[in-house]
């Protein structure tokens, strides 16, 4: 039987560990077995158990304290991940050979790991050799994405990871529970954005014609090919969490032997937001 994996990615502070913790609690509530592997050698603590921890193999602090290496935080993390890539046998031994595994891999946040370094791509290929069906889960902080330029930056980071890893990817806007009602209403336009309208809204602050052309080209790429969309993630909303999990499960066909169905929206409940309408429109389309 196949095994299943989520690569939980995103910038530092985007809520990767909180996402993992929330998913574990949700899985327990629906009687599913989900485990976590920490792949961040600079992580400090977790409020959930992990089945494997890269810090048992190598830690950023140890690398930085090595006088022969003299790395800073970023260089030390890259060194750790390259060392990890040359020691995948440690990961294989830690994972074991249990069938029907469903594992969340909590990954580091440095964007260079998903742009011009091969480490994460090598990890994906290795997991696929171990019969894992892998889905990328890219997180961005909703509090960061409330301005057009910041949103475009977040979209490009998500797109970079998707193109580099060449696996199904679900993009998630986290920390929705921390937004006030007005901000929640405002951020709806970023979930399934009209990039051209967004560019027009921001054109006043673009003084350089070159930057206007570049921004237009980027927005056109994103909009014309519908390459990036976001799902909202509110850790206090069990139904919303379930919808996110259904989209991820569908991308890797989790439980296909159990006649797994494409995600559906449930009966809408009164709410001060219209996320339910958004999800229903997304599924119907």
N, C-alpha and C positions, 0 to 999 in steps of 0.2 A: 504493500500500500504506500501511496505517496505521503510525504511529510510536508508541513506547511510552515512558512516563515513570513513575518513582517519585518522589513528593515525600517526601523523608526528613525527618521532623519529630520534635520532642521537646524537652524541657527541656534547658538547657545542662548538659553533662556526662553526657547519657544514652547517648552512644556513637554519635552520627550519623556522624562521620568514620570511626570504626573499622568501623562497619557497611558504609560505602561501600567501604573498603579491602578488607574481607573478601569482599564481593560481587564486586569486580573480580578478586581472586585465584581465587575459585570459578568465575567465568565463564571465565577463562583455562583453568582445569583441564578444563572441559567443552566447550571450544572455542566459546564464545559471545562476541560482541562487546558489551561494556557500557562506557559512558563516564560521566563525572561532570561536573556543572556545579556550581561553588561559588556559592551565593547568600547566603553569610554575609559581609557587609562587615567584620565584626570578626574573621574567621578569621586565624590566625597562620601555620600551616604544614600541609602535607599530605605523606603518604608515598606518594602516587600522583599521576599526571598528571591534569590537568583540561582538558577541551576548551574551557571558558569560565570566567572568574573575575570575579565582580561587582566585585572590588577594582580591576580595570582601568577600571571605570566610575566608581566612587566608594568611598571608604574611611571608616570611622567615625572614625579618628584625624584625618583631614583636616577632617571636619565639626566635631569637638570643638575643634580648634585655630582654627577660624574665629571671630574676635572679634565678627563681626556676628551670628552665630547663637547662640553661648554655650550649646550643648547639652551635657548629660551623656551617659554611655554609652547609656542606654536611649533618650533623646530623639534622640541622634545616629543610632542604628540605625534608628529609625522614620523619620527624615528620609531616610536612605539608601534604605530600601525604597520610600518614596513617590517618591523621585527615580527609582528603578529602574522603578517602575510607569509612569512617564511617558516612559520610554525603552525600551520593549519592542523597538523596532527594533534596538537594540544586541544583544539576545539573539537575535533572528531572524537577524541577520547572523552571529553567533557559531556558531549551531547549523547553519547551512547548510540544504540541502534534500535530504539523503540519505534515501532510503527505508529502512524497516525499522530505524530508529534505536531503540536502547534506552538511555535516559539516566536516571541517578540525579541528582536535584536536591537537593543538600545545603543544607537551609534553616536559617535562624536559629532560635534557641530561645525567643525572647521570646513568651510566651503571648498577649500582646495582638494579635499579628499574626494570630491565629486566632480571636479572640473578637469584638472590636468594630472592627477595622480592615479595610478591604476589599482590601488589597494582595494577599494570597495567593489570595483568590477571583478577583481580576482576572487573576492569573497562570494559574490553572487555566483560566479561560475563554479566555485568549489561546492557551494550549497546545492546547486543544480546537479552536480555529479553525485551528491549524496541523496538524490531523489527528493529534494525539497522543491515545492512550488513557491516561488518567492514573489512577494508584492512589496513595492516601495511605498512607505507612508511618510509623506513630507509635510512637516508641521510649520506653520508660521503663526506668529502672535497676532491676534486680531487687533490688539491695541496699537500695534505697529502699522497696521495696514489701513489706517483711516485716511491717508492722504494718497493722492494718485501716484506721485513719484515713488513713494515708499512701496506702494502696491506693485508697481511695475518692477521694482527691484526684487521684491519677494517672488513675483511670478518668474522672473528670469533665473533666480536661484533654484526654484522648483523645476523649471524646464531644463536647466543644466544637469540636474541629477537624473531626470527622466531620460534624457538623451544619452548620458554617459553610461547608465546602468543597463538600459535596454530591457526593462522589465515593466510589467503593469504597475501603475503608480496612482495612488489616491492622495490628493492634496487636501489638507485639513487646516481650517482656521481655528486655532485653539483659544482658550480663555474667554469664550463668549459669555460665561457666567460673571465675568468681572466688568462687563460693559454696562453702562447705564441704559435705560430704555431708548433715549434719543440716539445714542451711539449704535445700539443694536439695529435701529431702523435705518440709520445712515449706512451701515456696513453691508446691508443686503445687496446693494448694487455691485459690491466686490465679489460676491459669491459666484455669480454668473455674469461677468462684466461685459459691457459694450465698450471695447477698447477705444474705438474712434471717438465716442462721446466723451470718454474719460480724458482723451488727449486734448479735445477742444476745451474742456473745463480747465485744463492746466496750461493752455497755450499762452495765457497772459504772462505767466512768470518765466516763459522761455524767451529770452532776449536774443539769443544767437540763432540765426537761421540754420546753421549746421546742426545744432542740437534739436531744433524742431524737426528737421528731416530725419535725424536718427531716431527720435522718439516716435515719429510717424511710422517708420519702417518696423520698429520693434512692435508697436501696437498692431500694425497690419499683420505681422507674422503670427502673433498670438491670436488675433481675432479671426483671420481668414481660415486658419487650420483648426480652430477650437482646441488648442493644445493644452490649455490649463484651465481647470475649474476647481472650485473649493467647496468643501462640505463644512458646515459649522459644527463645532465640538464644544458642548456645554457639559461639564462633568457632573452637573447636578440633574441632568435630564436623561433618565434611563432610556426613554424611547429614542431620543436623538443618538445616544451612544449605540443602541442596537442598529439603527439605520446605517451609521458609519461602518459598523462591523459587518453588516450584510453586504455593503458595497465592496469591502475588502475581500470577504469570503467569496463573493461572486467572481472577482477578478482572478482568483486562484482556484476556483471551483471546489471550494471546501465542502465536503459532504455530498459530492455529486452522486454517490451511490445511494444516498438517502433522498433522492429526488429534490435536490436543492433548487430553489426558485429564485428568479431575479427579485431584487429588493422591491418591496411594496410599501406604500404609506398606509398607516392605520387610520382609524377614525380620528378626525381632527378634534382636538380639545381647545376650548377657549384659551387664548394666549394673547399677550401684548406684542407678539411678533408674528410674522407669517412664514416662518421657516418651513412649516408643514406644507404650505402651498408650493414653496420652492422645490421641495423634494418630490412632491407629486408631479409637478411639471417636468422635473428632470427625468423621472422614471418613464412618464408617458411619452417623452420625446425619444 
